[in-house]
Amino acid sequence: MIKRKIRQMSRMRFPKKISNSNDFNEFAINQACVPYLPETPPFTPATKILTIGSCFSANVAKALKQDNFPVTNYELSERLFTTFALKDFLAGLREGQRFS
């Protein structure tokens, strides 16, 4: 399976001119995304979703909420993005602590 994906990736060709958005869309959708989509969606509108981060995670949460997904977003300072800080944060969530 991995060898097949490596072969697929080796055949991918980026658009010749980035200014041609049709070439880019063709590449992004049909070559970079579609071959790697899971057979079944990883979550449904009933799946509770948590996003953690700064502006990027807030935008992901906003887009998911617009599609009626139950999303909770915790915006964190970029200074907190370390392995240890995130581990403590997630442990606190698991124990039922509230963060504001």
Wavefront OBJ file of the C-alpha trace (Angstrom):
o trace
v 0.000 0.000 0.000
v 2.798 2.457 0.891
v 4.727 1.610 -2.278
v 1.590 2.274 -4.345
v 1.165 5.708 -2.750
v 4.827 6.523 -3.336
v 4.427 5.604 -7.012
v 1.284 7.755 -7.218
v 3.122 10.701 -5.677
v 6.009 10.311 -8.108
v 3.554 10.747 -10.999
v 2.026 13.927 -9.586
v 2.923 17.029 -11.540
v 2.582 20.524 -10.205
v 1.042 23.062 -12.622
v 3.502 24.589 -15.040
v 2.313 28.128 -14.255
v 1.025 28.978 -10.790
v -0.839 31.916 -12.311
v -3.169 29.464 -14.021
v -5.609 28.719 -11.193
v -7.397 26.051 -13.220
v -4.150 24.055 -13.385
v -3.666 24.509 -9.658
v -7.240 23.444 -8.812
v -6.874 20.379 -11.047
v -3.644 19.452 -9.296
v -4.892 20.137 -5.768
v -8.166 18.278 -6.089
v -7.530 15.425 -8.487
v -3.885 14.614 -7.784
v -3.162 15.733 -4.239
v -6.498 15.077 -2.503
v -8.716 12.512 -4.200
v -6.242 9.597 -4.246
v -5.779 9.915 -0.476
v -9.374 10.423 0.690
v -10.563 7.798 3.167
v -13.252 5.391 1.999
v -15.577 6.644 4.731
v -15.551 10.152 6.211
v -13.511 10.376 9.438
v -16.386 12.126 11.231
v -20.092 12.850 10.834
v -22.280 15.820 11.831
v -22.885 13.971 15.127
v -19.150 13.799 15.985
v -18.024 16.271 18.644
v -14.969 18.163 17.388
v -12.374 20.114 19.357
v -9.979 22.559 17.716
v -7.033 23.958 19.644
v -4.804 26.756 18.449
v -4.787 30.331 17.362
v -6.454 31.966 14.361
v -6.144 28.908 12.103
v -8.067 26.635 14.466
v -10.671 29.368 14.997
v -11.228 29.568 11.235
v -11.490 25.776 10.948
v -14.042 25.756 13.788
v -16.017 28.560 12.150
v -16.163 26.696 8.825
v -17.236 23.473 10.531
v -19.931 25.294 12.536
v -21.288 26.768 9.293
v -21.750 23.157 8.146
v -23.579 22.349 11.413
v -20.820 20.333 13.075
v -20.688 20.524 16.907
v -17.355 22.280 17.411
v -15.617 23.629 20.491
v -12.629 25.865 19.863
v -9.969 26.743 22.414
v -7.818 29.611 21.265
v -4.366 29.422 22.784
v -1.441 31.752 22.624
v 1.165 30.582 20.154
v 3.641 30.541 23.049
v 1.783 27.553 24.504
v 2.435 25.307 21.546
v 4.958 23.014 23.120
v 4.643 19.297 23.731
v 4.518 19.765 27.493
v 2.004 22.633 27.518
v -0.389 20.801 25.201
v -0.030 17.584 27.206
v -1.000 19.420 30.413
v -3.856 21.215 28.658
v -5.328 17.977 27.281
v -4.878 16.232 30.645
v -6.823 19.061 32.260
v -9.628 18.700 29.720
v -9.770 14.966 30.367
v -10.074 15.626 34.116
v -12.937 18.060 33.544
v -11.120 21.319 34.228
v -12.546 24.437 32.610
v -10.269 26.849 30.767
v -11.203 30.357 29.742
l 1 2 3 4 5 6 7 8 9 10 11 12 13 14 15 16 17 18 19 20 21 22 23 24 25 26 27 28 29 30 31 32 33 34 35 36 37 38 39 40 41 42 43 44 45 46 47 48 49 50 51 52 53 54 55 56 57 58 59 60 61 62 63 64 65 66 67 68 69 70 71 72 73 74 75 76 77 78 79 80 81 82 83 84 85 86 87 88 89 90 91 92 93 94 95 96 97 98 99 100
